[in-house]
Amino acid sequence: MRSGYQAATGDILIVLDADGSNDPREIPRYIMPLIEGADFAKGSRFAVGGGTTDMPRIRQVGNASFVLLANFLFNLKMTDLCYGYHAFWRHCLDNLDLSQFDGFEIDSALYLQAVRNKLRLVEVPSFEGYRFYGFGKLQTIPDGIRVLKTILREWLAYLTAKEKEIYLGFRGIRMLPQAETAGIEPEIKLSSSQFNVQFLRLLSMKLLAGSDMQYALKRVLQFTMDTVGATNGSLMLLDENGNVRGEDSLISENEGKLSNPASWPDVLQQGLAGWVVKNRQPALVMDTNNDSRWLRRTWDGSASQARSALAIPLISDDRVIGVLTLTRPQAKTFTNVELHLLLSFALSI
């Protein structure tokens, strides 16, 4: 497990048993809490909706005892402590030291260290089925003693540790490190490949979690608008010919009112979205009244009602598969520095 954590290259690390007893179709269940703000998602066979077919009575009693002890010592409300199905953001590794654990107790150590380091840990229900391959190597008494020692060791560390700083807020991946350096050039230098993959992951997780296309697009668009303070926005998915895939693949929000404008073909051909698709790069518009790429919408009102706009191409397998457009009043103009800070936050979640 330690080698796997270090070798993995993704932003989110997911661990499940290799014998087939864990169902990979549950992965979206673990990913969604991370997308919604958690640092760590651990599975539980005893949470509502979970279960197991591979746990003798004596091990159930042992696991329940360990859970009660850990909950009492650490003031928790966990329902499972010895289950190996979990997922977490890569930044969690900065707070975990698993070098001392070489057996089945590593899962318990992982969860208790996450708690001890004030990571946002949540439980999700999971079902442990029969293994497809191999045989169980856990030894009830010896490994139970190792788990007990681990609980006590982590509790002592919890008691003797210096008071940590208060909650620091979002500690996830930082996708645009150049934004933290001084002297960002006025010319927009955002690379769509740096953040659109995170946006697509968010959309994919919504769909994998059972959301229909319209609902998923609406939630993703609203989440992004709320994060960057946009008043209007649109999100459309394109087919291989560069056209909107269908009515269920387009969503637009105008100050809280959802609509599907009939003029989107014109926008794709002549407007800002079309420019973004053609040039395969983000576009920043300081003033929609003074940029020829902006085609006025029915809600733009009078000519004096200028906006600041941002359009982002969504690229997958070297093809533009969608366009995200956000606008807000010119009094709150999007800036390059703000884009790096706000969008790296919004689209990395």
LODREN-991767 format. One record per residue (C-alpha): residue in one letter; x, y, z. Coordinates in steps of 0.2 Angstrom, whole numbers, padded with zeros to 4 digits, always signed. Layout:
AXYZ/...
END
This chain:
M+0000+0000+0000/R+0014+0012+0004/S+0022+0009-0013/G+0006+0011-0021/Y+0003+0028-0013/Q+0020+0034-0019/A+0018+0027-0036/A+0001+0033-0040/T+0000+0049-0051/G-0018+0054-0049/D-0025+0068-0039/I-0036+0056-0030/L-0030+0039-0024/I-0042+0025-0022/V-0038+0008-0014/L-0048-0008-0014/D-0044-0026-0012/A-0037-0036-0026/D-0046-0052-0023/G-0062-0046-0030/S-0072-0043-0014/N-0073-0025-0016/D-0085-0019-0030/P-0076-0005-0041/R-0094+0001-0046/E-0094+0009-0029/I-0080+0021-0034/P-0091+0035-0038/R-0099+0034-0021/Y-0081+0037-0014/I-0077+0051-0026/M-0092+0062-0023/P-0088+0066-0005/L-0071+0072-0011/I-0078+0083-0024/E-0090+0090-0012/G-0076+0095+0000/A-0070+0080+0010/D-0052+0076+0011/F-0054+0057+0015/A-0068+0045+0011/K-0067+0028+0020/G-0079+0013+0017/S-0089+0005+0030/R-0097-0012+0030/F-0108-0007+0045/A-0115+0010+0039/V-0133+0010+0033/G-0132+0002+0015/G-0116-0008+0018/G-0114-0026+0022/T-0102-0041+0021/T-0102-0059+0017/D-0084-0063+0023/M-0083-0059+0041/P-0085-0073+0055/R-0094-0069+0071/I-0078-0068+0081/R-0071-0055+0069/Q-0087-0045+0069/V-0086-0044+0088/G-0067-0039+0087/N-0071-0025+0075/A-0085-0018+0085/S-0074-0018+0100/F-0061-0008+0091/V-0073+0004+0084/L-0081+0007+0101/L-0063+0010+0109/A-0058+0022+0095/N-0074+0031+0095/F-0072+0034+0114/L-0053+0039+0114/F-0055+0050+0099/N-0073+0056+0101/L-0078+0049+0084/K-0094+0041+0077/M-0086+0028+0065/T-0094+0012+0061/D-0080+0002+0054/L-0061+0003+0058/C-0053-0012+0048/Y-0060-0010+0031/G-0047-0007+0017/Y-0058+0002+0004/H-0055+0020+0004/A-0051+0036-0007/F-0042+0052-0003/W-0034+0068-0011/R-0016+0066-0014/H-0012+0081-0001/C-0017+0069+0013/L-0001+0060+0011/D+0008+0075+0018/N-0001+0072+0035/L+0001+0053+0036/D+0016+0042+0042/L+0013+0024+0038/S+0031+0018+0039/Q+0029+0009+0055/F+0014-0002+0050/D+0018-0018+0040/G+0002-0028+0042/F-0017-0027+0042/E-0017-0013+0055/I-0011-0001+0042/D-0030+0003+0038/S-0034+0008+0056/A-0018+0018+0057/L-0023+0027+0041/Y-0040+0032+0047/L-0034+0037+0065/Q-0020+0048+0058/A-0032+0056+0046/V-0043+0061+0062/R-0027+0065+0072/N-0022+0078+0058/K-0039+0085+0057/L-0042+0080+0039/R-0061+0080+0034/L-0065+0061+0035/V-0082+0054+0030/E-0088+0036+0029/V-0098+0029+0015/P-0107+0012+0015/S-0099-0002+0006/F-0103-0020+0003/E-0089-0033+0005/G-0093-0048-0006/Y-0085-0065-0008/R-0067-0065-0015/F-0065-0070-0033/Y-0047-0076-0030/G-0035-0081-0017/F-0038-0084+0002/G-0039-0074+0017/K-0022-0071+0026/L-0029-0062+0041/Q-0025-0070+0058/T-0039-0065+0070/I-0029-0065+0087/P-0012-0059+0081/D-0018-0046+0069/G-0031-0041+0082/I-0017-0037+0094/R-0008-0027+0081/V-0024-0016+0078/L-0026-0014+0097/K-0008-0008+0098/T-0011+0004+0084/I-0026+0012+0092/L-0017+0015+0108/R-0001+0021+0099/E-0011+0034+0089/W-0021+0039+0105/L-0004+0042+0114/A+0002+0052+0099/Y-0015+0062+0099/L-0013+0066+0118/T+0005+0072+0117/A+0004+0081+0100/K+0006+0100+0100/E-0010+0109+0097/K-0012+0110+0078/E-0017+0126+0069/I-0035+0129+0066/Y-0044+0122+0050/L-0035+0130+0035/G-0049+0128+0022/F-0047+0120+0005/R-0030+0110+0005/G-0033+0101-0012/I-0022+0101-0027/R-0015+0117-0034/M-0016+0116-0053/L-0009+0133-0058/P+0007+0135-0048/Q+0013+0150-0059/A-0002+0160-0052/E+0008+0161-0035/T+0023+0169-0043/A+0025+0187-0045/G+0023+0197-0061/I+0009+0187-0070/E+0009+0194-0088/P-0007+0204-0093/E-0009+0193-0108/I-0020+0178-0102/K-0009+0162-0101/L-0022+0150-0095/S-0019+0132-0102/S-0036+0123-0104/S-0027+0107-0102/Q-0022+0112-0084/F-0040+0114-0077/N-0053+0107-0090/V-0048+0089-0085/Q-0054+0093-0067/F-0070+0100-0074/L-0073+0085-0084/R-0070+0074-0069/L-0083+0083-0059/L-0096+0081-0074/S-0091+0063-0076/M-0093+0059-0057/K-0111+0067-0057/L-0115+0056-0072/L-0108+0040-0064/A-0117+0044-0048/G-0133+0042-0057/S-0137+0060-0063/D-0146+0062-0079/M-0138+0073-0092/Q-0148+0089-0089/Y-0147+0088-0070/A-0128+0085-0071/L-0125+0099-0082/K-0136+0111-0071/R-0127+0106-0055/V-0110+0107-0062/L-0114+0124-0070/Q-0122+0131-0055/F-0108+0125-0044/T-0095+0134-0055/M-0105+0150-0056/D-0107+0151-0037/T-0088+0148-0034/V-0082+0162-0046/G-0097+0174-0043/A-0104+0173-0060/T-0121+0180-0064/N-0124+0171-0080/G-0117+0155-0088/S-0119+0142-0101/L-0112+0124-0103/M-0114+0114-0119/L-0107+0098-0125/L-0102+0095-0143/D-0102+0081-0155/E-0088+0076-0167/N-0094+0089-0179/G-0093+0103-0167/N-0112+0105-0165/V-0122+0104-0149/R-0125+0085-0146/G-0144+0088-0142/E-0156+0098-0131/D-0150+0087-0116/S-0132+0092-0118/L-0134+0111-0116/I-0139+0121-0101/S-0139+0140-0099/E-0143+0150-0084/N-0147+0169-0084/E-0147+0176-0066/G-0156+0160-0059/K-0167+0156-0074/L-0163+0141-0084/S-0166+0141-0102/N-0160+0133-0119/P-0158+0147-0131/A-0162+0143-0150/S-0148+0154-0155/W-0134+0143-0150/P-0129+0138-0167/D-0125+0156-0171/V-0115+0157-0155/L-0105+0142-0160/Q-0102+0149-0178/Q-0099+0167-0174/G-0098+0170-0156/L-0086+0169-0142/A-0089+0150-0140/G-0085+0147-0158/W-0069+0157-0156/V-0064+0146-0141/V-0068+0130-0151/K-0058+0136-0166/N-0043+0142-0157/R-0044+0128-0143/Q-0039+0140-0129/P-0048+0150-0116/A-0054+0168-0120/L-0056+0183-0108/V-0067+0197-0112/M-0065+0213-0102/D-0080+0222-0110/T-0093+0212-0120/N-0098+0229-0128/N-0081+0231-0136/D-0077+0214-0141/S-0083+0208-0158/R-0083+0190-0153/W-0097+0193-0141/L-0115+0190-0148/R-0128+0199-0138/R-0140+0188-0129/T-0158+0193-0126/W-0155+0196-0107/D-0140+0208-0111/G-0153+0222-0111/S-0147+0239-0116/A-0130+0242-0125/S-0124+0251-0109/Q-0125+0235-0099/A-0108+0228-0102/R-0101+0212-0095/S-0085+0203-0092/A-0085+0185-0099/L-0074+0170-0099/A-0075+0155-0111/I-0066+0139-0108/P-0065+0124-0120/L-0067+0107-0113/I-0055+0095-0122/S-0054+0076-0121/D-0044+0065-0132/D-0037+0080-0142/R-0055+0085-0147/V-0065+0100-0140/I-0081+0091-0133/G-0088+0106-0124/V-0088+0125-0120/L-0091+0133-0103/T-0095+0152-0103/L-0096+0163-0088/T-0101+0181-0086/R-0103+0194-0073/P-0105+0213-0072/Q-0091+0223-0079/A-0090+0231-0061/K-0083+0214-0056/T-0072+0211-0071/F-0063+0195-0073/T-0044+0197-0071/N-0029+0186-0076/V-0023+0185-0058/E-0041+0181-0051/L-0044+0168-0065/H-0028+0159-0059/L-0034+0159-0041/L-0053+0157-0043/L-0053+0144-0057/S-0039+0133-0051/F-0050+0132-0035/A-0067+0130-0043/L-0062+0117-0056/S-0050+0107-0045/I-0065+0103-0035/
END
